[in-house]
Amino acid sequence: LMPYIWYEKLSSTCIKYIYVMEEYGYLTNKEISLLKKELKNQGFDEEETTLKYTNNQVKYGEPIFLKITYNYEMQLPLMEPQIIEMKVERESVSKR
């Protein structure tokens, strides 16, 4: 259940920021800082998080993307910890 909850947090954050990217045509430095801060506040370890995104402004109608990858360490009783790689990727187009 816990990996699903963490995945949903990633997914909702990704959706939120893809809407921001649609407005600006890319992820600005200010917005990337806010995204990192938001993920940290939700409990995601910055060292286990990878962000890939459109980082140069594109014109109206051109594609944009945001991909968040997180290595979640799942602790199970009587077993070794397992790393689950969670990937959330959203694509859209610039609306500005």
N, C-alpha and C positions, 0 to 999 in steps of 0.2 A: 504493500500500500504506500509506503513512504516514497519509493522511486516515482510513483505516479504523481504524488503531490508535488514533488520537486519538479517533475516534468511540466506539470500544469503551471507552476510559477514561471518557469522559463518561457513557456508558450504565450502566456498572457503578457509578459513583459515584451516579448518579441513583437507581438501584434500591436501593442501600444506604440513602440518605437518605429514600426514600419509606417504607421499613420503620420508620425512626425516627419519621417523621411519623404513621404509623398508630398508634404507641404514644402519642404526645402529642396528636394531633389537629391539629397544625400544626408549623411549623418554628420552634423557640424561638430566641431571640437567641444563645444559647450554641451551638446546633447550626448556625445559619447562619454563625457565625464559624468553626466547625470545618470546614464545607463549603468555605468560601472558602479556608481554609488548606490543606485537602487538595488542592483544585484547583491552587492555586499550587505546592504541593510536587510535583505531577504534571507541572508545566511549563506550565500554562495561564496566559496573560497576563491579569491581572485586568481590564485596560482593554478587552480583547476579549471578556470574558465577561459575559453578562447572565443574571440569575436572576429567575424569577418563581415564586411559591409561595404556598400558603395560609399567611397570616401571623397569622391570628386563630384561636384554639382553636375547634374545632367539636365538636359532640356525637357520640356513638356512632352510626355508620352514615352520617354525612354525608360528602359528597365532599371529597377533598383532592387537590392536584396539585403537581407540581414540574416546572418547565421550565428547562432550561439551554441557552443559546444561546452558541456560540463561533464567532468569525470566525478561521478557520485560514488562514494565508498559505502557499500552496504555491509553492515555488521550483522551477522547471523550467529545465534548461539551455537557453540560447538563446531563452528566452521571458520575457516580463514576468511578475512574480509575480501569482498569481491568489488572490483571497479566496474561500474556500469557507465558506458559513454552515452550521454544524452545529447541528441542533436535536434535543434529546432531551427528551421529555415523558412523564411517567408520572402516572397517576391511580389513586386507590384510595379507600378510605373509612376513617374513623377507627374504630379497633378498641378504643377506650377510652371 
